[in-house]
């Protein structure tokens, strides 16, 4: 690590960044990027050298600590050779002819699973790496969460990409709609007043629930429950694949639903299906399984313009700006497929009317500032241990894009180990949505079957939706 003597140009690390840098947490984002045409290592290095990433202050700064132990960023020269690693896998010793697409996907997922536990980034260089899986035509980006959240990193990636059908055009930034708690008829003062009262009531209830979760309230144990120490267990990774058109078909069948409502309905139905397979008749009907979801709190929802994010006074600034929502699902042995989406919509609509995500962001910021990163980590760790799973959803570009003329075939993301036994991270891209499912393999030994439960649940919902037309 660099000298603790600070220079004038050193920049303090944000409270969220300090939390992610705790040795016990040390959260790393893994982003797998597939491409169509083979590239050699020299070409990859040239692409990285010419990318916007290498010009970004966070990606060319060292972590340093002052004499009081406070972390800062210090600009440094980047040695590309130390950040790009060529990976030899089982496919590297032979031609690709003997490997199907499923085999390649399994190799990539197994490699990421091995990275998920006890593979920290070196502190004597900026906190990112690129692992080059040449035979699999895949780049695995390892980026410390202290550098930024999913919205920041996706926005940076797209700034370096171009549309496949228009090589001069930057990839389209997709914005997600955000419902106003005042409702559509904000000019009606009675409706506005009632909406405000509901917002206050639900905010109080949900924020109190969040506090109790930090202290002692926890989900009942099931065969997919993690807990204290599970973050150290070996991992497996599987991919659930969805078509956006299928999700839109389901969305149209449920009034005013969103893709997120459909996703959470799929999670609820898929987990119920999996639990029926693993432990039939062991759960009571309606038993709650609580998910922890990350919510982007920037004023502009969706992906951001990178230049705007880099402005110090920007409302959509770079970094980690997200809050948490507790999103409960319930086990049901048998239920009409679209009912899962309707229940998810009702629950998420109530959450959107509240200040829960803003409350969790502010309370975390205050705890970090007043009590330090250790207390903040302990509270964060307890709520992870007291819930069953983590879920995130990052919206990617609608159209196919290229990186230096090479078409991108898929985008997938996940994070390093959590004390939960299952974490799900979905990224949409060019009409598809891939959800990476990271599990503790001693608790969930068959993540491929869990992925199929999610995929089959969406297909059942689509069939039920088409039947209503």
C-alpha positions as CSV (number, residue, x, y, z in Angstrom):
1,X,0.0,0.0,0.0
2,X,1.1,3.6,-0.7
3,X,2.6,5.8,2.1
4,X,0.0,7.0,4.7
5,X,1.3,10.6,4.2
6,X,-1.5,12.2,2.3
7,X,-0.9,14.6,-0.6
8,X,-3.1,17.7,-1.5
9,X,-4.7,15.8,-4.4
10,X,-5.8,12.8,-2.4
11,X,-9.6,12.4,-2.4
12,X,-11.6,11.0,0.6
13,X,-13.5,7.8,0.0
14,X,-17.3,8.0,0.3
15,X,-19.0,6.3,3.3
16,X,-20.4,3.6,1.1
17,X,-17.0,2.9,-0.4
18,X,-15.5,2.6,3.1
19,X,-18.1,0.0,4.0
20,X,-17.4,-2.1,0.9
21,X,-13.7,-1.9,1.7
22,X,-14.1,-3.5,5.2
23,X,-11.9,-6.7,5.2
24,X,-14.9,-8.7,6.4
25,X,-17.0,-7.4,3.5
26,X,-14.5,-6.6,0.6
27,X,-17.3,-6.8,-2.0
28,X,-16.2,-7.3,-5.6
29,X,-18.5,-7.1,-8.7
30,X,-17.9,-9.7,-11.4
31,X,-19.1,-8.7,-14.9
32,X,-18.8,-11.3,-17.7
33,X,-18.8,-9.8,-21.2
34,X,-19.1,-12.2,-24.1
35,X,-18.0,-11.2,-27.6
36,X,-18.5,-12.7,-31.1
37,X,-15.1,-12.8,-32.7
38,X,-11.8,-14.1,-31.2
39,X,-9.3,-11.6,-30.0
40,X,-5.7,-12.0,-28.8
41,X,-4.2,-10.6,-25.7
42,X,-2.4,-7.7,-27.4
43,X,-5.7,-6.6,-29.0
44,X,-7.5,-6.7,-25.6
45,X,-4.7,-4.6,-24.0
46,X,-5.0,-2.0,-26.8
47,X,-8.7,-1.8,-26.3
48,X,-8.3,-1.3,-22.6
49,X,-5.6,1.4,-23.1
50,X,-7.9,3.3,-25.4
51,X,-11.0,2.9,-23.3
52,X,-12.8,5.5,-21.1
53,X,-12.3,3.2,-18.1
54,X,-8.5,3.8,-18.0
55,X,-9.1,7.6,-18.0
56,X,-11.6,7.4,-15.1
57,X,-10.2,8.7,-11.8
58,X,-11.4,5.8,-9.8
59,X,-9.7,3.3,-12.1
60,X,-6.3,4.9,-11.9
61,X,-6.2,5.6,-8.1
62,X,-4.7,3.6,-5.3
63,X,-6.4,3.0,-1.9
64,X,-4.3,4.7,0.8
65,X,-5.0,5.2,4.5
66,X,-3.9,8.1,6.7
67,X,-2.5,7.9,10.2
68,X,-6.0,7.8,11.6
69,X,-7.0,4.8,9.4
70,X,-9.3,6.8,7.0
71,X,-9.2,5.8,3.4
72,X,-8.4,8.0,0.5
73,X,-7.9,7.7,-3.3
74,X,-4.5,8.6,-4.7
75,X,-3.9,9.0,-8.5
76,X,-1.2,6.7,-9.9
77,X,0.1,5.4,-13.2
78,X,-1.7,2.3,-14.4
79,X,0.4,-0.7,-15.6
80,X,-2.1,-2.5,-17.9
81,X,0.0,-5.7,-17.7
82,X,-0.8,-6.0,-14.0
83,X,-4.5,-5.7,-14.5
84,X,-5.1,-8.1,-17.4
85,X,-4.8,-11.8,-16.7
86,X,-4.9,-14.5,-19.4
87,X,-6.9,-17.5,-18.0
88,X,-6.3,-21.1,-19.1
89,X,-9.4,-23.2,-18.7
90,X,-10.2,-26.8,-19.7
91,X,-11.1,-25.6,-23.2
92,X,-7.7,-23.9,-23.6
93,X,-6.0,-27.3,-24.1
94,X,-8.2,-28.3,-27.1
95,X,-10.1,-26.8,-29.9
96,X,-13.6,-25.3,-29.4
97,X,-15.1,-27.9,-31.7
98,X,-15.6,-30.3,-28.8
99,X,-17.4,-27.7,-26.6
100,X,-21.0,-26.7,-27.0
101,X,-22.4,-23.3,-26.0
102,X,-23.7,-24.9,-22.8
103,X,-20.2,-26.2,-22.0
104,X,-18.6,-22.8,-22.5
105,X,-21.3,-21.2,-20.3
106,X,-20.6,-23.8,-17.6
107,X,-16.8,-23.1,-17.8
108,X,-17.3,-19.4,-17.4
109,X,-19.8,-19.8,-14.5
110,X,-17.4,-22.3,-12.8
111,X,-14.6,-19.8,-13.1
112,X,-16.6,-16.9,-11.7
113,X,-17.7,-19.2,-8.8
114,X,-14.1,-19.9,-8.0
115,X,-13.4,-16.1,-7.9
116,X,-16.4,-15.5,-5.6
117,X,-14.7,-16.7,-2.4
118,X,-11.4,-15.6,-0.9
119,X,-9.9,-14.0,-4.0
120,X,-9.3,-10.4,-3.0
121,X,-7.9,-7.6,-5.3
122,X,-4.4,-6.5,-4.5
123,X,-4.1,-3.1,-2.7
124,X,-0.9,-2.2,-4.4
125,X,-2.7,-1.3,-7.7
126,X,-6.1,0.2,-8.6
127,X,-8.9,-2.1,-7.5
128,X,-9.9,-3.7,-10.8
129,X,-8.8,-6.6,-13.0
130,X,-9.8,-8.1,-16.4
131,X,-9.6,-11.9,-16.8
132,X,-9.3,-12.9,-20.4
133,X,-10.8,-16.2,-21.2
134,X,-9.6,-16.5,-24.8
135,X,-11.1,-19.8,-25.9
136,X,-14.5,-18.9,-24.4
137,X,-14.5,-15.4,-26.0
138,X,-15.2,-13.8,-22.7
139,X,-13.8,-11.0,-20.5
140,X,-14.5,-11.2,-16.8
141,X,-14.2,-7.7,-15.2
142,X,-13.4,-7.8,-11.4
143,X,-14.2,-4.4,-10.0
144,X,-14.3,-3.5,-6.4
145,X,-17.7,-2.2,-5.3
146,X,-16.0,0.8,-3.7
147,X,-15.4,2.1,-7.2
148,X,-19.1,2.3,-8.0
149,X,-22.4,0.6,-8.2
150,X,-24.1,-1.3,-11.1
151,X,-25.6,1.8,-12.6
152,X,-22.2,3.6,-12.6
153,X,-20.3,0.7,-14.1
154,X,-22.9,-0.1,-16.8
155,X,-23.0,3.6,-17.8
156,X,-19.2,3.6,-18.1
157,X,-19.2,0.4,-20.3
158,X,-21.9,1.8,-22.6
159,X,-19.9,5.0,-23.1
160,X,-17.2,2.9,-24.8
161,X,-19.6,0.9,-26.9
162,X,-21.4,1.7,-30.2
163,X,-24.6,0.4,-31.8
164,X,-24.1,-2.7,-34.0
165,X,-26.3,-1.2,-36.8
166,X,-24.7,2.3,-36.6
167,X,-21.0,2.2,-35.7
168,X,-20.9,5.9,-35.1
169,X,-23.8,6.0,-32.6
170,X,-23.3,5.6,-28.9
171,X,-25.5,2.9,-27.3
172,X,-28.9,4.1,-26.2
173,X,-29.2,4.9,-22.5
174,X,-32.4,3.2,-21.2
175,X,-34.4,5.0,-18.5
176,X,-36.8,3.1,-16.2
177,X,-40.0,4.7,-15.2
178,X,-40.4,5.8,-11.6
179,X,-43.9,6.1,-10.1
180,X,-44.7,9.3,-8.2
181,X,-46.1,8.7,-4.8
182,X,-48.6,11.5,-5.4
183,X,-50.3,9.4,-8.1
184,X,-51.5,10.5,-11.5
185,X,-54.1,12.9,-10.2
186,X,-51.9,15.1,-8.1
187,X,-54.2,18.2,-8.8
188,X,-57.0,16.6,-6.8
189,X,-56.1,17.7,-3.3
190,X,-58.0,14.9,-1.6
191,X,-56.2,12.2,-3.6
192,X,-52.9,14.0,-3.0
193,X,-53.6,14.1,0.8
194,X,-54.6,10.5,0.9
195,X,-51.4,9.5,-1.1
196,X,-49.3,11.6,1.3
197,X,-50.9,9.9,4.4
198,X,-50.4,6.5,2.8
199,X,-46.7,7.4,2.1
200,X,-46.2,8.4,5.7
201,X,-47.9,5.3,7.2
202,X,-46.2,2.8,4.9
203,X,-42.8,4.6,5.3
204,X,-43.1,4.3,9.1
205,X,-44.2,0.6,9.0
206,X,-41.5,-0.5,6.5
207,X,-38.7,1.6,8.1
208,X,-39.6,0.1,11.5
209,X,-39.5,-3.4,9.9
210,X,-36.1,-2.7,8.5
211,X,-34.8,-1.6,11.9
212,X,-36.2,-4.8,13.5
213,X,-34.6,-6.9,10.8
214,X,-31.2,-5.3,11.7
215,X,-31.7,-6.2,15.3
216,X,-33.4,-9.6,15.7
217,X,-36.3,-10.4,13.3
218,X,-35.3,-13.1,10.8
219,X,-36.8,-15.5,8.2
220,X,-37.7,-19.0,9.3
221,X,-35.1,-21.5,8.3
222,X,-35.6,-23.4,5.1
223,X,-33.3,-25.6,2.9
224,X,-32.1,-22.5,1.1
225,X,-31.3,-20.4,4.2
226,X,-27.8,-19.1,4.7
227,X,-26.5,-17.3,7.8
228,X,-23.4,-16.4,9.8
229,X,-20.2,-17.7,8.0
230,X,-22.0,-18.7,4.8
231,X,-20.0,-16.1,2.9
232,X,-16.9,-18.2,3.3
233,X,-18.5,-21.4,1.8
234,X,-17.7,-22.5,-1.8
235,X,-19.9,-21.2,-4.5
236,X,-21.6,-22.4,-7.7
237,X,-23.1,-20.2,-10.4
238,X,-25.9,-20.8,-12.9
239,X,-27.7,-18.6,-15.4
240,X,-31.4,-18.3,-15.8
241,X,-32.3,-16.9,-19.3
242,X,-35.4,-14.9,-20.1
243,X,-36.8,-13.3,-23.2
244,X,-37.9,-9.7,-22.6
245,X,-40.9,-10.3,-25.0
246,X,-42.1,-13.1,-22.7
247,X,-41.9,-10.7,-19.7
248,X,-43.8,-8.0,-21.6
249,X,-46.5,-10.5,-22.5
250,X,-47.0,-11.3,-18.8
251,X,-46.8,-7.6,-17.9
252,X,-49.7,-6.8,-20.3
253,X,-51.9,-9.3,-18.7
254,X,-51.6,-7.6,-15.3
255,X,-52.9,-4.0,-15.2
256,X,-50.2,-1.4,-14.7
257,X,-47.5,-4.0,-14.0
258,X,-43.8,-3.4,-14.7
259,X,-41.0,-5.7,-15.7
260,X,-39.8,-5.6,-12.1
261,X,-43.2,-6.8,-10.9
262,X,-43.0,-9.7,-13.4
263,X,-39.4,-10.5,-12.3
264,X,-40.4,-10.6,-8.6
265,X,-43.4,-12.8,-9.5
266,X,-41.0,-15.2,-11.3
267,X,-38.7,-15.2,-8.2
268,X,-41.7,-16.0,-6.0
269,X,-43.0,-18.8,-8.2
270,X,-39.6,-20.2,-9.0
271,X,-38.6,-20.4,-5.3
272,X,-41.9,-22.1,-4.4
273,X,-41.4,-24.6,-7.2
274,X,-37.8,-25.3,-6.1
275,X,-38.8,-25.7,-2.4
276,X,-41.5,-28.2,-3.4
277,X,-38.8,-30.2,-5.1
278,X,-36.2,-30.0,-2.3
279,X,-38.4,-30.3,0.7
280,X,-42.0,-31.2,-0.1
281,X,-44.5,-30.6,2.6
282,X,-41.9,-29.0,5.0
283,X,-43.1,-25.4,4.6
284,X,-46.4,-24.0,5.7
285,X,-48.6,-22.3,3.0
286,X,-47.7,-18.6,2.8
287,X,-44.4,-18.8,4.7
288,X,-42.4,-15.7,4.0
289,X,-39.0,-15.6,2.4
290,X,-37.5,-12.1,2.4
291,X,-35.4,-10.6,-0.3
292,X,-33.0,-7.7,-0.1
293,X,-33.2,-5.5,-3.2
294,X,-30.9,-2.6,-4.2
295,X,-32.7,0.6,-5.5
296,X,-31.0,3.3,-7.5
297,X,-31.6,6.7,-5.8
298,X,-30.4,9.0,-8.4
299,X,-32.9,11.7,-9.6
300,X,-32.6,10.4,-13.1
301,X,-33.6,6.7,-13.0
302,X,-32.0,4.1,-15.3
303,X,-28.6,4.3,-17.0
304,X,-26.8,7.6,-16.9
305,X,-24.6,9.8,-19.2
306,X,-21.0,9.2,-18.1
307,X,-20.0,12.9,-18.6
308,X,-22.9,14.0,-16.4
309,X,-22.0,11.5,-13.7
310,X,-18.5,12.8,-13.5
311,X,-19.6,16.4,-12.6
312,X,-19.1,17.0,-8.8
313,X,-22.5,18.7,-8.5
314,X,-24.4,16.2,-10.6
315,X,-27.7,14.8,-9.1
316,X,-26.8,11.5,-10.9
317,X,-23.2,11.4,-9.7
318,X,-20.8,8.5,-10.0
319,X,-20.3,6.1,-7.1
320,X,-22.6,4.1,-4.9
321,X,-26.0,5.8,-4.5
322,X,-28.6,3.1,-3.7
323,X,-30.8,2.2,-0.9
324,X,-32.3,-1.1,0.2
325,X,-35.9,-2.5,0.1
326,X,-37.1,-5.6,2.0
327,X,-39.1,-7.5,-0.6
328,X,-41.0,-10.5,0.9
329,X,-42.2,-13.4,-1.2
330,X,-44.4,-16.2,0.1
331,X,-44.3,-19.9,-0.5
332,X,-47.3,-21.4,-2.2
333,X,-47.7,-25.0,-3.0
334,X,-50.1,-24.4,-5.9
335,X,-51.3,-21.0,-7.2
336,X,-52.4,-19.6,-10.5
337,X,-49.3,-18.3,-12.3
338,X,-50.4,-14.7,-12.8
339,X,-51.4,-14.5,-9.2
340,X,-47.7,-14.4,-8.3
341,X,-47.3,-11.3,-10.4
342,X,-50.4,-9.6,-9.0
343,X,-49.2,-10.2,-5.4
344,X,-45.7,-9.0,-6.3
345,X,-47.2,-5.8,-7.9
346,X,-49.3,-5.0,-4.8
347,X,-46.3,-5.4,-2.5
348,X,-43.9,-3.4,-4.8
349,X,-46.4,-0.6,-5.3
350,X,-46.7,-0.1,-1.6
351,X,-42.9,-0.1,-1.3
352,X,-42.7,2.6,-4.1
353,X,-45.0,4.8,-2.1
354,X,-42.6,5.0,0.8
355,X,-39.2,6.5,1.7
356,X,-37.8,3.1,2.8
357,X,-35.0,3.1,0.2
358,X,-34.0,6.7,1.1
359,X,-34.2,5.9,4.8
360,X,-31.9,3.0,4.5
361,X,-29.4,5.1,2.5
362,X,-29.5,8.0,4.9
363,X,-29.3,5.8,8.0
364,X,-26.3,3.9,6.6
365,X,-24.6,7.2,5.8
366,X,-25.2,8.5,9.4
367,X,-24.0,5.3,11.0
368,X,-20.8,5.4,8.9
369,X,-20.2,9.0,9.8
370,X,-21.0,8.8,13.5
371,X,-20.2,5.2,14.6
372,X,-17.7,4.1,11.9
373,X,-17.5,1.4,9.3
374,X,-17.3,-1.5,11.8
375,X,-20.8,-0.8,13.3
376,X,-22.2,-0.1,9.8
377,X,-20.8,-3.4,8.6
378,X,-22.3,-5.3,11.6
379,X,-25.7,-3.9,10.9
380,X,-25.4,-4.7,7.2
381,X,-24.2,-8.2,8.0
382,X,-27.1,-8.9,10.4
383,X,-29.7,-7.9,7.9
384,X,-28.1,-10.1,5.3
385,X,-28.1,-13.0,7.8
386,X,-31.7,-12.3,8.7
387,X,-33.0,-12.4,5.1
388,X,-33.1,-15.3,2.6
389,X,-31.8,-13.8,-0.7
390,X,-30.5,-10.7,-2.5
391,X,-31.9,-9.6,-5.9
392,X,-30.8,-6.8,-8.2
393,X,-31.8,-5.8,-11.7
394,X,-29.8,-3.5,-14.0
395,X,-31.3,-2.4,-17.3
396,X,-28.9,-2.7,-20.2
397,X,-29.2,-1.4,-23.8
398,X,-32.2,-2.5,-25.9
399,X,-30.1,-2.9,-29.1
400,X,-27.1,-5.0,-29.9
401,X,-23.8,-3.2,-29.3
402,X,-20.2,-3.6,-30.2
403,X,-16.9,-2.9,-28.4
404,X,-14.2,-1.8,-30.9
405,X,-16.2,-3.4,-33.7
406,X,-16.7,-6.7,-31.9
407,X,-20.4,-7.5,-31.2
408,X,-21.2,-8.2,-27.6
409,X,-23.1,-11.5,-27.2
410,X,-24.0,-11.3,-23.5
411,X,-23.7,-9.3,-20.4
412,X,-23.9,-10.9,-16.9
413,X,-23.0,-9.7,-13.5
414,X,-22.8,-10.9,-9.9
415,X,-21.0,-10.0,-6.7
416,X,-18.7,-11.9,-4.3
417,X,-20.0,-14.0,-1.5
418,X,-22.7,-12.9,0.9
419,X,-23.9,-14.6,4.1
420,X,-27.0,-15.6,2.2
421,X,-27.1,-18.9,0.4
422,X,-28.5,-17.5,-2.8
423,X,-28.1,-14.1,-4.6
424,X,-29.6,-13.2,-8.0
425,X,-28.4,-10.4,-10.3
426,X,-30.2,-9.8,-13.6
427,X,-28.9,-7.7,-16.5
428,X,-31.1,-7.1,-19.6
429,X,-29.5,-6.7,-23.1
430,X,-30.8,-6.7,-26.7
431,X,-34.2,-8.4,-26.0
432,X,-32.8,-10.9,-23.4
433,X,-32.3,-10.9,-19.7
434,X,-29.7,-13.1,-18.0
435,X,-30.0,-13.7,-14.3
436,X,-26.8,-15.0,-12.6
437,X,-27.7,-17.2,-9.6
438,X,-24.8,-17.4,-7.1
439,X,-25.3,-20.1,-4.4
440,X,-23.5,-21.7,-1.5
441,X,-23.1,-25.1,-3.2
442,X,-23.3,-27.1,0.1
443,X,-26.7,-25.6,0.7
444,X,-28.0,-25.4,-2.9
445,X,-26.1,-28.1,-4.8
446,X,-28.3,-27.8,-8.0
447,X,-28.4,-24.1,-9.0
448,X,-29.1,-25.2,-12.6
449,X,-32.4,-26.8,-11.5
450,X,-33.2,-23.6,-9.6
451,X,-32.5,-21.6,-12.8
452,X,-34.9,-23.9,-14.7
453,X,-37.6,-23.3,-12.0
454,X,-37.4,-19.6,-12.7
455,X,-37.4,-20.1,-16.5
456,X,-40.4,-22.5,-16.4
457,X,-42.3,-20.2,-14.1
458,X,-42.0,-17.4,-16.6
459,X,-43.2,-19.7,-19.4
460,X,-46.2,-20.8,-17.3
461,X,-47.0,-17.1,-16.7
462,X,-46.7,-16.3,-20.4
463,X,-49.0,-19.3,-21.3
464,X,-51.6,-18.0,-18.7
465,X,-51.3,-14.5,-20.0
466,X,-51.9,-15.5,-23.6
467,X,-54.9,-17.5,-22.5
468,X,-56.5,-14.3,-21.2
469,X,-56.4,-12.6,-24.6
